[in-house]
Amino acid sequence: MFQITAVFNRHCLNDVLRELFDNGIEGVTVMDVIGKGSLGIAEKNNAPDLFPKVMLLIVVSDEEHKALTMESIRANTQDLGHGAGKMWVTPVVEVERIRTGEKDESALTQPIPRTGTKTNTHFTAVDTPSS
């Protein structure tokens, strides 16, 4: 199992989420963050110049889903140029669904098949679905 963490510009969020969900990757945590990459520090009024971004945390069960997740993020953020963001992968030792006690891969999948798909959904950091 792997956790993919990605930090990128907020205006790409809907496109990234839509492609993730189209690929069956639905357990996503989204956070608003600020920070700076390797652009150096420019100070304004004695405060460092930090930029607003979003951070996605996604736990997947195998190499195939890891590759799909990374490509979904890359395809929708890569053309932004310098400062587009970063993503990294961390091994996950154990996962447990709190509600049911399911562990590892079974905790990452939906036990009941969903009926129908949403097409014109607008996602925000507040209403983004997560398993």
C-alpha positions in Angstrom: 0.0 0.0 0.0 1.1 3.5 -0.7 0.2 7.1 0.2 0.6 9.6 -2.6 0.9 13.2 -1.4 0.6 16.0 -3.9 0.9 19.7 -3.6 -0.2 21.9 -6.5 -2.1 25.0 -7.6 -5.7 25.1 -6.5 -7.2 25.9 -9.9 -6.2 22.4 -11.1 -8.1 20.6 -8.2 -11.4 19.9 -10.1 -9.6 18.4 -13.1 -7.4 16.2 -10.9 -10.4 15.0 -8.8 -12.5 14.3 -11.9 -9.8 12.2 -13.5 -9.0 10.3 -10.2 -12.7 9.5 -9.8 -13.0 8.4 -13.5 -10.2 6.0 -12.7 -12.0 4.6 -9.7 -9.8 6.3 -7.1 -12.2 8.0 -4.7 -10.6 8.1 -1.2 -9.1 11.5 -1.3 -8.3 14.0 1.4 -7.9 17.7 0.3 -6.3 20.4 2.4 -5.6 24.1 1.7 -2.0 24.8 2.4 0.6 27.6 2.0 4.2 27.3 1.4 7.2 27.9 -0.9 9.1 25.6 -3.1 12.6 26.2 -4.3 11.9 29.7 -5.6 13.7 31.4 -2.8 12.2 33.8 -0.2 10.9 37.2 -1.2 9.9 39.2 1.8 7.1 41.7 1.9 6.6 43.7 5.0 9.0 41.5 6.9 7.0 38.3 6.1 8.1 35.6 3.7 6.2 35.3 0.5 4.2 32.0 0.8 1.9 30.8 -1.9 -1.6 29.1 -1.5 -1.8 25.6 -2.8 -3.8 22.4 -2.2 -2.5 19.2 -0.8 -4.0 15.8 -1.7 -3.5 12.7 0.4 -4.5 9.4 -1.3 -3.9 5.9 0.0 -3.9 3.1 -2.7 -3.6 -0.6 -2.4 -1.1 -1.5 -5.2 1.3 -0.4 -7.9 -1.4 -0.2 -10.6 -3.5 2.3 -8.6 -0.3 4.2 -7.6 0.6 4.7 -11.2 -3.0 5.7 -12.1 -3.1 8.2 -9.3 0.3 9.8 -10.2 -0.6 10.0 -13.9 -4.0 11.6 -13.1 -2.2 14.3 -11.0 0.6 14.7 -13.5 -1.7 15.0 -16.5 -3.6 17.8 -15.0 -0.8 19.9 -13.4 2.4 19.2 -15.4 1.9 22.0 -17.9 1.8 24.8 -15.3 5.5 25.5 -15.5 7.9 26.5 -12.7 6.1 26.2 -9.3 3.5 23.6 -10.5 4.0 21.5 -7.4 5.4 18.3 -6.1 4.2 14.8 -5.4 5.8 12.0 -3.4 5.1 8.4 -2.4 5.3 6.9 1.1 4.8 3.2 2.0 1.8 2.5 4.2 2.1 -0.3 6.7 -1.5 -0.6 7.8 -4.9 0.9 7.1 -8.1 0.4 9.2 -11.6 1.6 8.4 -12.8 2.9 11.7 -16.5 2.2 11.2 -16.2 -1.5 10.4 -12.7 -2.5 11.5 -11.8 -3.7 8.0 -8.1 -3.7 7.5 -5.6 -3.0 4.7 -6.9 -3.5 1.1 -10.5 -4.2 2.1 -10.5 -0.9 4.1 -9.7 1.0 0.9 -12.5 -0.4 -1.3 -16.2 0.4 -1.3 -18.1 -2.7 -0.1 -21.3 -1.8 -1.9 -21.3 -1.1 -5.7 -22.4 2.4 -6.5 -25.3 3.0 -8.8 -24.9 5.6 -11.5 -22.1 8.1 -11.8 -22.1 11.8 -11.3 -20.9 13.8 -14.3 -21.0 17.5 -13.8 -20.0 17.5 -10.1 -18.1 20.6 -8.8 -15.7 19.6 -6.0 -14.4 21.9 -3.3 -12.1 21.3 -0.3 -15.2 21.2 1.9 -17.4 18.7 -0.1 -14.8 16.3 -1.6 -15.8 12.7 -1.0 -13.6 10.4 0.9 -14.0 6.8 2.0 
